[in-house]
Amino acid sequence: MDQTDPSPPRSDDSDDRVPGSCGACAAAMRSPTRSELSFLLLDHLTVPLVGCTDHVERFASVCGYTTADSATVVEHRPAGGVSCPSCRLVPYSPDQLVVPVESGAVGVLACPEHRSELVERFHAGLETRRQLSIDPTESTGHVGR
């Protein structure tokens, strides 16, 4: 009988749900008390997020490219709480969406409709940020005088 295991060894610190290598994000995701819970205020959305402060802020910053207002992160339950009844129940569900953010991840604790909207906005924000960082001479091949 072959005793070799073809899968790579797992670290005791790793969490399969958390891509990247940010230990603080992984710890926040594993925390049963959700002590690292933040709230993203973006247009009409109030979405609970879980992750380290740095990656939650980066996630919000990217989402901010999709609004004329600002994307704000608060570390406390906002006045009025979470308005969507389905989103209020998600933190009690064992399965949440985890979005990779650079070397960490953010758990989006929202109902399927709001989760989908937020992820679409995150991806649109990434594309907007990418386009804003392109040198205009690279895309046209022309150098201005």
C-alpha positions in Angstrom: 0.0 0.0 0.0 1.4 3.4 -1.1 1.7 5.8 1.9 2.5 8.9 -0.2 0.0 11.7 -0.4 0.1 13.7 -3.6 -1.5 16.7 -2.1 0.7 19.5 -0.7 1.1 19.7 3.0 -1.3 22.0 4.8 -0.2 24.4 7.4 -2.2 24.4 10.6 -2.7 28.2 10.1 -4.3 27.9 6.7 -7.9 28.2 5.9 -9.1 26.8 2.6 -11.7 29.6 2.3 -9.1 32.4 2.5 -7.0 32.9 -0.6 -3.6 34.7 -0.2 -1.4 34.7 2.7 -2.8 37.3 5.1 -2.9 35.7 8.5 -5.1 38.4 9.9 -7.7 37.9 7.3 -7.7 34.1 7.9 -8.0 34.7 11.7 -10.9 37.1 11.1 -12.7 34.5 8.9 -12.3 31.7 11.5 -13.4 33.9 14.4 -16.8 32.6 15.7 -17.5 36.0 17.3 -16.8 37.9 14.0 -14.8 40.4 16.1 -13.3 41.9 12.9 -16.8 42.7 11.4 -17.0 45.9 9.4 -19.7 47.5 7.5 -19.4 48.9 3.9 -21.7 51.8 3.2 -21.9 52.2 -0.6 -24.8 54.1 -2.2 -27.9 52.2 -1.1 -26.0 49.2 0.3 -25.0 48.5 3.9 -23.0 45.2 3.7 -21.2 43.5 6.6 -17.7 42.5 5.7 -15.1 40.4 7.6 -11.4 40.5 7.1 -8.4 42.4 8.4 -8.7 46.2 8.4 -6.2 46.7 5.6 -7.9 44.4 3.1 -11.4 45.6 4.0 -10.2 49.2 3.3 -8.6 48.1 0.0 -11.9 46.3 -1.0 -13.9 49.4 -0.1 -11.5 51.6 -2.0 -11.8 49.6 -5.2 -15.6 49.5 -4.8 -15.4 53.3 -4.5 -14.5 53.6 -8.2 -18.1 52.6 -9.0 -19.9 55.5 -7.2 -20.1 59.2 -7.4 -20.3 59.3 -3.6 -17.7 57.6 -1.4 -17.4 54.1 -0.1 -17.2 54.2 3.6 -16.1 51.5 6.1 -17.3 51.7 9.7 -16.1 49.5 12.4 -19.5 49.6 14.3 -23.0 48.7 13.4 -24.3 51.8 11.4 -27.3 53.7 12.6 -30.3 51.9 11.3 -28.4 48.6 11.0 -28.5 46.5 7.9 -31.7 47.3 6.1 -32.0 44.1 4.0 -33.6 41.3 6.1 -31.8 38.6 4.1 -28.4 40.3 4.6 -29.1 40.4 8.4 -29.3 36.6 8.5 -26.2 35.8 6.4 -23.6 36.2 9.3 -25.3 33.1 10.9 -24.8 31.0 7.7 -21.8 28.7 7.5 -21.2 29.6 3.9 -20.1 33.1 2.9 -18.5 34.4 -0.2 -14.8 35.1 0.1 -13.3 37.7 -2.4 -9.5 37.7 -2.9 -8.1 41.2 -2.3 -4.4 41.3 -3.1 -2.6 39.1 -0.6 -5.7 38.7 1.6 -9.4 38.3 1.4 -12.7 39.8 2.5 -15.8 37.8 3.4 -18.9 39.4 2.0 -21.8 38.7 4.4 -24.7 39.6 2.2 -27.7 38.0 0.6 -27.2 36.6 -2.9 -28.6 39.7 -4.6 -26.5 42.2 -2.8 -23.5 40.0 -2.8 -23.7 39.7 -6.6 -24.1 43.5 -6.9 -21.1 44.2 -4.6 -18.8 41.7 -6.4 -19.8 43.1 -9.8 -18.9 46.6 -8.5 -15.6 45.3 -7.1 -14.7 43.8 -10.4 -15.8 47.0 -12.2 -13.7 49.0 -9.8 -10.7 46.9 -10.5 -11.1 47.5 -14.2 -11.6 51.2 -13.7 -8.5 51.4 -11.5 -6.5 49.4 -14.2 -7.7 51.8 -17.0 -6.8 54.8 -14.9 -3.3 53.5 -14.3 -2.6 52.9 -18.0 -0.2 55.4 -19.6 -2.1 57.0 -22.5 1.0 56.7 -24.8 1.0 52.9 -24.2 -2.6 52.4 -25.5 -2.2 54.6 -28.6 1.4 54.2 -29.4 1.7 58.0 -29.8 3.8 60.3 -27.8 2.5 63.8 -27.1 4.5 66.9 -28.0 
